[in-house]
Structures are given as C-alpha cells and as structure tokens.
Amino acid sequence: MSIEILGDCDITTLKVDAIVNAANSSLLGGGGVDGAIHRAAGPELKAFTRQLGGCPTGQARISPGFRLPARWVIHTVGPVWHGGDQGEPELLESAYRNAFELARLHGVRTIAFPAISTGVYGYPKEAAARIALRVMREYEPRFERIIACCFTQEDAEVYRRVLAEMEA
C-alpha cells in the first residue's frame, strides 16, 4: 500500500471510512475545509459537535459523517503558525497522530486528510507536508488506504516532491 496524493480534491466527496477535518477549537464549523465539511454533512454535524465541548490544539475528536459518504469525521485542530518556535511542529504532528489513533480505535481502515494548518492558519506548506507525510508513513502499515487530499494541484505537487525526497 502507498499513500495516495490527490490534487484538486474535495474531501467531502471521498468514499472512505473517515475524513479528517482541519477544525478550529470550537468544532462548530468555520471557513475552508471545516466549513465545507459542515455544509456537506448537514446541520446534524454541528448539533453533534456542540456536545463535544471543543477540542484543544493538537488533539482530535470523532463524530458520525451524517450526510457525507464517509462514515466518520475526525476533527483535529492544528496550530496557527507563529514562526515555528512556539511548538507548532510538535502540535501539528500531534494533530496527525491523534487523528490516526482515534481512527484506529474506531476500526477505520481508509482515511483521508487535508493539509492541516496550511490555509488560514498559515503553516508553511512544505514544512507541513513533511510532518504530515512522516506520520502517514509511520501509520501506513495499519491502514488499507491513506489519502492526502490536497485542495490544489500545486499543493499536491509539494506533497509528491516531499514524499519522493523522503523515499530517496
């Protein structure tokens, strides 16, 4: 099995066991991927996540997928970029690891991730891709399918280049 990297990808359409939401700490929806997932899943998602009481940066929570093709949504909160010296790399790695661990606890075999923290949170894309792919490679043997669902082809090319460098 290998990690799949998809460009121009809409995570809300993927037929996988779980999709990962790059959520904010309230878990009540927002912009970008978070807003798209909430819109596609329907109002039931917000009603459910309201009961979860939020989520700290680097942690993860799970909900049903409701109207999504995915059975589960794993909400994880990545760090806002402040230059890299305020624990951002460790928090981003923790967000990926905690999402994977929650997925394993719920029997997930196929999972798709967006590029966590690289949108409005401003994490540099290449640095974020290195962390994401390193953790994905560690968990690869435990999953049937891991997808890096990149919003643009350019983002997908960053992931492909970083992965090729890691495998060289």
MOTA-V563683 format. One record per residue. N is the residue number from 1. RES is the residue in one small letter. OMEGA is omega in whole degrees, 0 to 359 (999 if undefined). Layout:
# MOTA-V563683
n: (N:N)
res: (RES:RES)
omega: (OMEGA:OMEGA)
This chain:
# MOTA-V563683
n: (1:2:3:4:5:6:7:8:9:10:11:12:13:14:15:16:17:18:19:20:21:22:23:24:25:26:27:28:29:30:31:32:33:34:35:36:37:38:39:40:41:42:43:44:45:46:47:48:49:50:51:52:53:54:55:56:57:58:59:60:61:62:63:64:65:66:67:68:69:70:71:72:73:74:75:76:77:78:79:80:81:82:83:84:85:86:87:88:89:90:91:92:93:94:95:96:97:98:99:100:101:102:103:104:105:106:107:108:109:110:111:112:113:114:115:116:117:118:119:120:121:122:123:124:125:126:127:128:129:130:131:132:133:134:135:136:137:138:139:140:141:142:143:144:145:146:147:148:149:150:151:152:153:154:155:156:157:158:159:160:161:162:163:164:165:166:167:168)
res: (m:s:i:e:i:l:g:d:c:d:i:t:t:l:k:v:d:a:i:v:n:a:a:n:s:s:l:l:g:g:g:g:v:d:g:a:i:h:r:a:a:g:p:e:l:k:a:f:t:r:q:l:g:g:c:p:t:g:q:a:r:i:s:p:g:f:r:l:p:a:r:w:v:i:h:t:v:g:p:v:w:h:g:g:d:q:g:e:p:e:l:l:e:s:a:y:r:n:a:f:e:l:a:r:l:h:g:v:r:t:i:a:f:p:a:i:s:t:g:v:y:g:y:p:k:e:a:a:a:r:i:a:l:r:v:m:r:e:y:e:p:r:f:e:r:i:i:a:c:c:f:t:q:e:d:a:e:v:y:r:r:v:l:a:e:m:e:a)
omega: (176:177:177:177:181:176:185:189:173:185:183:182:187:179:179:178:183:168:179:178:172:190:167:189:178:185:185:179:181:179:175:181:182:179:180:179:179:179:183:182:180:185:179:181:180:178:180:184:176:181:183:176:177:184:178:176:180:180:181:176:183:175:171:178:181:186:179:173:179:180:185:166:175:183:176:184:176:182:168:181:177:179:174:182:178:177:183:180:180:179:178:177:178:178:178:182:181:175:179:182:177:177:180:180:182:174:180:178:179:188:178:180:166:176:186:176:185:178:183:178:168:180:178:190:182:179:179:180:179:179:182:184:177:180:178:180:178:183:184:181:185:183:177:185:174:181:168:185:183:183:180:174:179:177:179:179:176:179:181:180:180:179:178:178:181:183:182:999)
